[in-house]
Amino acid sequence: MKEAMLYERIGGKKVKCNLCSRNCTIPEGKRGFCRVRENREGTLYTLVYDKVEATIPDPIQKKPLFHFAPGTMTFSISTVGCNFRCKFCCNWLSSQSQEITGRSIPPKEIVEMAEKSGCSGLSYTYTEQTIFFELAYETAQMAHKKGLYNTFVTNGYMTKEAIRMMAPYLDAATVDFKGAGDPDFYRKMMDVPDPSPIYENLKEMKRNGIFIEITNLVVPRIGDSEERIRKLSSWIIENLGEKTPFHLLAFFPSYQMNNIPPATSETLTRLADAAEEEGLKFVYVGNVPGHERENTYCPSCGKTVITRWNVYLRKMNVTFDGKCPHCGEELNLGGLKWVKTG
C-alpha cells in the first residue's frame, strides 16, 4: 500500500481522485469506482502499488502496436482493477476482481525482470494501467534510465494531468475504443457516462509527443456501425493524422456476453474498407489470424513492407529511418532505435 498520486482533500475526510476522468469523490473508508484506491482518514492510498498479477514477455504486435518498435519483445505487467465495467471484457477475472490479489514486485525488480527476459521495453496492459499509475510511473522512470521503452495499452479515460506527468517516460500508447466510441454503447455496455474525455486525452497525448495507435473492438449487431467507423476515422485523420495506425479487432464471446457471436472477417473487411475510404492510410484487422490486413502496405506504391501473422512479425523491409525502400514514402514508424531495420 502506498499513498496515491493525483488527488486532493475536499473537506472533512473526503478526497477527490484526479487520476481518471471519473474524478471520484471518495468518503473516508471507501474506495473509488476502480476498487483499488481507498480513502483512509483523508489520505488516498493505492492498494495495488506492488501487487502485480501478470508478468509476461509479449511480442509488441500483441498490444497491438504495429508501427512502434516492430518485431521487439515487450515485458507486460498488470494489476487487478479497472475504471470501466465492460460486459465483454476478456480479462475480467483481473479487471473486475473484488479482491486485491497479486505478487509483491517492486518497480526495480520489474525492470530487472524485463532486462533478464531480453525485452526491449515494458507495456502496462491487460487491465487499465491508469489505475495502477503509481507502479507504472515509478517503473517507467527506472526503465527509461536503463534504455527501455514504455508503452500503455489504455482505454484513454485518464486525466490530462496524468498524461502530462507520465509523458516524459511514455513512448507509445495503444488507445482502445469499443463500439467506435458510440456514447450509448459506452453507457449501456461499459458503464461509462461519457466517452468524450478520451478524444481530448488523445489530443493531449499527441501534444506531448507520445506515439499513438488506435484500436476499436467490433461487436456484432450492437457495435459494428459503419457510420460510426467513418466518423471515428475522420476524427482520427483531423486530430491525429491520416497515417495513425487503426486496428479493427474482432469481438469474441466473453464474460457477460457469451450469447453474442464473434465478429466475422467479412464485417471487419467491410469496416476496414470504410475507414480507408475516409482517408486512413494504415488500417488493420485483428483477432483474425492470416487476414491480409495484418500486413503493412506502402500507401504510395502499394508494396508490402511488413508481413505479420497474428501477433508475430515475419518479415520487415523498410529503411533505417522508417521509409518504404521502393518509393521512399514515410511510413510513420516509431521506436526504431530499438529495431534492426533495412
GUZAZA-334515 format. One line per 5 residues: number of its first residue (from 1); their letters; for each residue x, y, z of C-alpha. Coordinates in nm, 2 decimals, always signed. Each point is the difference from the previous one (the first is absolute). Last residue first. Example, Ala and Ser with C-alpha at 12.3 -4.5 7.8 and 13.67 -1.06 7.14 Angstrom:
<rs>
2) sa) +1.37 -0.11 +0.71  -0.14 -0.34 +0.07 $
</rs>
This chain:
<rs>
342) gtkvw) +1.68 -0.25 -4.36  -0.10 +0.01 +0.37  +0.13 -0.12 +0.33  -0.23 +0.14 +0.26  +0.03 +0.18 +0.34 $
337) klggl) +0.11 +0.33 -0.16  -0.30 -0.05 -0.23  -0.25 +0.10 +0.28  -0.24 +0.15 -0.25  -0.11 -0.08 -0.35 $
332) nleeg) -0.22 +0.25 -0.19  +0.06 -0.16 -0.34  +0.17 +0.28 -0.19  -0.01 -0.08 -0.37  +0.35 -0.05 -0.16 $
327) chpck) -0.12 -0.19 -0.31  +0.12 -0.36 +0.03  +0.18 +0.00 +0.33  -0.31 +0.15 +0.17  +0.12 +0.22 +0.29 $
322) gdftv) +0.07 -0.05 +0.36  +0.34 +0.16 +0.05  +0.20 -0.32 -0.03  -0.19 -0.08 -0.32  -0.29 -0.25 +0.00 $
317) nmkrl) -0.03 -0.37 -0.08  -0.14 -0.19 +0.29  -0.08 -0.37 +0.01  -0.19 -0.24 +0.22  -0.13 +0.22 +0.28 $
312) yvnwr) -0.21 -0.20 +0.25  -0.33 +0.10 +0.16  -0.22 -0.17 -0.26  +0.22 -0.06 -0.31  +0.20 +0.31 -0.11 $
307) tivtk) +0.17 +0.13 -0.31  +0.14 +0.35 -0.01  +0.09 +0.20 -0.32  -0.26 -0.14 -0.24  +0.00 +0.22 -0.31 $
302) gcspc) -0.29 +0.24 -0.06  +0.20 +0.28 -0.16  -0.12 +0.29 +0.21  -0.19 -0.14 +0.29  +0.29 -0.26 +0.06 $
297) ytner) -0.17 -0.32 +0.12  +0.02 -0.12 +0.36  -0.12 -0.36 +0.06  -0.28 -0.12 +0.24  -0.24 +0.13 -0.27 $
292) ehgpv) +0.05 -0.32 -0.20  -0.18 -0.20 +0.27  +0.21 -0.30 +0.11  -0.10 +0.01 +0.36  -0.34 +0.18 +0.06 $
287) ngvyv) +0.04 +0.16 +0.34  +0.10 +0.33 -0.17  -0.08 +0.18 -0.32  +0.23 +0.29 -0.09  -0.04 +0.34 -0.16 $
282) fklge) +0.31 +0.21 -0.09  -0.08 +0.28 -0.23  -0.32 +0.15 +0.14  -0.19 +0.20 -0.26  -0.37 -0.04 +0.05 $
277) eeaad) +0.01 -0.28 -0.26  +0.26 -0.17 +0.21  -0.23 -0.01 +0.30  -0.29 -0.13 -0.22  +0.22 -0.28 -0.14 $
272) alrtl) +0.10 -0.09 +0.36  -0.37 -0.02 +0.09  -0.08 -0.23 -0.29  +0.31 -0.22 +0.08  -0.11 -0.02 +0.36 $
267) testa) -0.35 -0.11 -0.09  +0.13 -0.26 -0.25  +0.25 -0.14 +0.26  -0.29 -0.06 +0.23  -0.05 +0.14 +0.35 $
262) ppinn) -0.04 -0.28 +0.25  -0.36 -0.09 +0.10  -0.18 +0.17 +0.30  -0.14 -0.23 +0.26  +0.32 -0.02 +0.20 $
257) mqysp) -0.04 +0.37 +0.09  +0.04 +0.00 +0.38  +0.36 -0.11 +0.00  +0.11 -0.08 -0.36  -0.11 -0.07 -0.35 $
252) ffall) +0.25 +0.12 -0.27  +0.02 +0.35 -0.13  +0.22 +0.05 -0.31  +0.24 +0.29 +0.02  +0.01 +0.29 -0.25 $
247) hfptk) +0.34 +0.15 +0.03  +0.08 +0.36 -0.10  +0.36 +0.11 -0.06  +0.03 +0.38 -0.01  +0.11 +0.09 -0.35 $
242) eglne) -0.29 +0.24 -0.07  +0.09 +0.22 +0.30  -0.09 +0.03 +0.36  -0.28 +0.27 +0.01  -0.15 +0.01 -0.35 $
237) iiwss) +0.09 -0.35 -0.10  -0.11 -0.15 +0.33  -0.33 +0.19 -0.01  -0.07 -0.12 -0.36  +0.07 -0.36 +0.11 $
232) lkrir) -0.24 +0.03 +0.30  -0.28 +0.13 -0.23  +0.06 -0.27 -0.26  +0.00 -0.27 +0.27  -0.32 +0.15 +0.15 $
227) eesdg) -0.18 -0.01 -0.34  +0.12 -0.36 -0.06  -0.17 -0.10 +0.32  +0.15 -0.32 +0.16  -0.08 +0.04 +0.37 $
222) irpvv) -0.34 -0.14 +0.07  -0.05 -0.25 -0.28  +0.34 -0.16 +0.02  +0.26 +0.15 +0.24  +0.30 +0.16 -0.18 $
217) lntie) +0.26 +0.11 +0.25  +0.19 +0.31 -0.12  +0.37 +0.05 +0.02  +0.20 +0.32 -0.03  +0.38 +0.04 -0.02 $
212) ifign) +0.18 +0.30 +0.15  +0.37 +0.10 +0.04  +0.01 +0.24 +0.30  +0.14 +0.35 -0.09  -0.17 +0.20 +0.27 $
207) rkmek) -0.24 +0.18 -0.23  -0.10 -0.35 -0.15  -0.08 -0.13 +0.35  -0.21 +0.31 +0.07  -0.19 -0.05 -0.32 $
202) lneyi) -0.07 -0.35 +0.10  -0.11 +0.12 +0.34  -0.26 +0.23 -0.15  -0.14 -0.29 -0.20  -0.02 -0.22 +0.30 $
197) pspdp) -0.17 +0.27 +0.21  -0.30 -0.03 -0.24  -0.09 -0.36 +0.11  -0.28 +0.11 +0.23  -0.18 -0.20 +0.28 $
192) vdmmk) +0.22 -0.31 -0.02  -0.19 -0.31 +0.13  +0.16 -0.22 -0.27  -0.29 -0.15 -0.20  -0.28 +0.24 +0.05 $
187) ryfdp) +0.18 +0.33 +0.05  +0.29 -0.06 -0.24  -0.23 -0.14 -0.27  -0.23 +0.30 +0.03  +0.30 +0.23 -0.03 $
182) dgagk) +0.12 -0.17 -0.33  +0.38 +0.01 +0.01  +0.05 -0.24 -0.29  -0.19 -0.28 +0.19  +0.31 -0.03 +0.22 $
177) fdvta) +0.30 +0.23 -0.01  +0.35 -0.11 +0.12  +0.29 +0.24 +0.01  +0.33 -0.16 -0.07  +0.27 +0.22 +0.15 $
172) adlyp) +0.36 +0.07 -0.08  +0.32 +0.15 +0.15  -0.11 +0.07 +0.36  +0.28 +0.13 +0.23  -0.03 +0.38 -0.05 $
167) ammri) -0.37 -0.04 -0.06  -0.10 -0.15 +0.33  -0.07 +0.33 +0.19  -0.15 +0.16 -0.31  -0.23 -0.30 -0.05 $
162) aektm) -0.11 -0.01 +0.36  -0.08 +0.37 +0.00  -0.20 -0.05 -0.32  -0.22 -0.24 +0.19  -0.04 -0.37 -0.07 $
157) ygntv) -0.28 -0.16 -0.21  +0.22 -0.10 -0.29  -0.11 -0.37 +0.00  +0.37 -0.08 +0.03  +0.28 -0.22 -0.12 $
152) ftnyl) +0.29 +0.21 +0.12  +0.36 -0.03 -0.13  +0.34 +0.05 +0.15  +0.34 -0.03 -0.17  +0.32 -0.14 +0.16 $
147) gkkha) +0.33 +0.19 +0.01  +0.07 -0.08 +0.37  -0.08 +0.35 +0.11  -0.32 -0.03 -0.19  -0.10 -0.32 +0.19 $
142) mqate) +0.06 +0.17 +0.34  -0.24 +0.28 -0.09  -0.25 -0.24 -0.15  +0.00 -0.21 +0.32  -0.07 +0.30 +0.21 $
137) yalef) -0.29 +0.12 -0.22  -0.15 -0.35 -0.06  -0.01 -0.08 +0.37  -0.15 +0.34 +0.09  -0.25 -0.03 -0.29 $
132) fitqe) -0.15 -0.33 +0.09  -0.35 +0.13 -0.08  +0.13 +0.15 -0.33  +0.12 -0.34 -0.10  -0.34 -0.12 -0.10 $
127) tytys) +0.02 -0.38 +0.01  +0.20 -0.20 -0.25  +0.27 +0.27 -0.04  +0.29 +0.19 +0.12  +0.26 -0.08 -0.27 $
122) lgscg) +0.37 -0.01 +0.06  +0.31 +0.03 -0.22  +0.26 -0.18 -0.22  -0.06 -0.34 +0.16  +0.28 -0.24 +0.06 $
117) skeam) -0.17 -0.18 +0.29  +0.28 +0.11 +0.23  -0.06 +0.37 -0.08  -0.38 -0.03 +0.06  +0.06 -0.18 +0.33 $
112) eviek) +0.24 +0.27 +0.11  -0.26 +0.27 -0.08  -0.26 -0.18 +0.20  +0.25 -0.04 +0.29  +0.06 +0.37 +0.02 $
107) ppisr) -0.37 +0.07 -0.02  -0.09 -0.21 +0.31  -0.15 -0.35 -0.04  -0.25 -0.12 +0.26  -0.21 -0.27 -0.16 $
102) gtieq) -0.36 +0.06 -0.09  -0.34 +0.03 +0.16  -0.22 +0.28 +0.12  -0.35 -0.15 +0.00  -0.32 +0.11 -0.18 $
97) sqssl) +0.15 -0.10 -0.34  -0.15 +0.17 -0.30  +0.32 +0.07 -0.19  +0.17 -0.32 +0.11  -0.25 -0.27 -0.07 $
92) wnccf) -0.15 +0.23 -0.27  +0.30 -0.03 -0.23  -0.22 -0.07 -0.31  -0.23 +0.29 +0.09  -0.34 -0.03 -0.18 $
87) kcrfn) -0.22 +0.16 +0.26  +0.25 +0.29 +0.03  -0.01 +0.15 +0.35  +0.26 +0.27 -0.04  +0.23 +0.16 +0.26 $
82) cgvts) +0.19 -0.32 +0.04  +0.15 -0.22 +0.27  +0.26 -0.28 +0.04  +0.37 +0.06 -0.09  +0.18 -0.01 -0.33 $
77) isftm) +0.34 -0.06 -0.15  +0.13 -0.07 -0.36  +0.37 -0.02 -0.09  +0.03 +0.09 -0.36  +0.17 -0.19 -0.28 $
72) tgpaf) +0.10 +0.17 -0.32  -0.12 -0.06 -0.35  -0.13 +0.35 -0.06  +0.13 +0.27 +0.23  -0.32 +0.20 -0.05 $
67) hflpk) -0.20 -0.04 -0.32  -0.19 -0.32 +0.07  -0.08 +0.06 +0.36  -0.28 -0.24 +0.10  +0.07 -0.06 +0.29 $
62) kqipd) +0.07 -0.34 -0.16  +0.23 +0.15 -0.26  +0.25 +0.09 +0.27  +0.07 -0.38 +0.03  -0.06 -0.09 +0.37 $
57) pitae) +0.21 -0.07 +0.30  -0.24 -0.06 +0.29  -0.02 +0.13 +0.36  -0.37 -0.02 +0.12  -0.18 +0.07 +0.33 $
52) vkdyv) +0.24 +0.25 +0.15  -0.08 +0.13 +0.35  +0.27 +0.27 +0.03  -0.21 +0.31 +0.01  -0.33 -0.19 +0.00 $
47) ltylt) -0.18 +0.15 +0.31  +0.06 +0.36 -0.11  -0.07 +0.23 +0.29  -0.19 +0.32 +0.04  +0.05 +0.18 +0.33 $
42) gerne) -0.31 +0.16 +0.18  -0.03 -0.26 +0.27  +0.06 -0.30 -0.23  -0.14 +0.07 -0.35  +0.05 -0.30 -0.22 $
37) rvrcf) +0.12 -0.05 -0.36  -0.03 -0.35 -0.15  -0.37 -0.04 -0.05  +0.01 +0.19 -0.33  -0.32 +0.18 +0.09 $
32) grkge) +0.18 +0.16 +0.30  +0.03 -0.17 +0.34  -0.16 +0.09 +0.33  +0.13 +0.05 +0.36  -0.03 +0.37 -0.01 $
27) pitcn) -0.22 +0.12 -0.28  +0.13 -0.01 -0.37  -0.09 +0.26 -0.26  +0.09 -0.17 -0.32  +0.15 +0.21 -0.28 $
22) rscln) -0.16 -0.24 -0.26  +0.26 +0.13 -0.26  +0.28 -0.18 +0.16  +0.28 +0.09 +0.25  -0.15 +0.31 +0.17 $
17) ckvkk) -0.15 -0.18 +0.30  -0.20 +0.23 +0.22  +0.03 -0.06 +0.38  -0.24 +0.01 +0.29  +0.13 +0.02 +0.36 $
12) ggire) -0.14 +0.33 +0.08  +0.02 +0.22 -0.30  +0.13 -0.05 -0.35  +0.33 -0.18 +0.03  +0.18 -0.03 -0.33 $
7) ylmae) +0.11 -0.29 -0.22  +0.27 -0.06 -0.27  +0.24 -0.25 +0.16  -0.11 -0.27 +0.24  +0.16 -0.07 +0.34 $
2) km) +0.14 -0.35 -0.01  -0.12 -0.35 +0.09 $
</rs>
